[in-house]
């Protein structure tokens, strides 16, 4: 069938306009990413004395390598990364990392913590956890944090409740977040199928006239006919 014939046409499709977007869905742009596949520690440094960091091929969440932390002597010790120049004050970020205890290690309770230096003093915020981590699988840790407007240094680190536990980390990312929708919009839209025999709210604009008809349909037994003006007879 033809949907357009001379000056008269038939709306032959269900019309599904897009609902207005009330807010943007949560999205994220990655600004820091370390996966240790280049064999380098990718900016990660020991946070306390005695701690040793080494790229290892024993375990990997992605690829073939991860970062192994051994020799810890303090609960607040562990791998850390300086994000002072990578992050913007006042911006909400999403932090993600995968953690796995080293072979033979007991379960530990692991946290992702941000150390912010503000007015020459350090403040500490838990970004994610505490989360129970085992030596049998990788555990994904995710959290959000917004650097303070007066923070002059930002050091993120991964700490265990045990002062001496050893663990792997892999696939660390920091992503900019737009905050997402606190009240997700209704994207169900609306549908006009004309199956109830009425124009369902559609009206002719200008001199056009609309009518519910059964002569041509795309689905069901009804469609909307729109007459744009006088139609020549014969
Ligand atoms: Ca990796």
Boltz pocket constraint, residues with backbone or C-beta under 6 A from the ligand:
constraints:
  - pocket:
      binder: B
      contacts: [[A, 35], [A, 36], [A, 37], [A, 60], [A, 61], [A, 62], [A, 63], [A, 64], [A, 65], [A, 66], [A, 170], [A, 171]]
      max_distance: 6.0
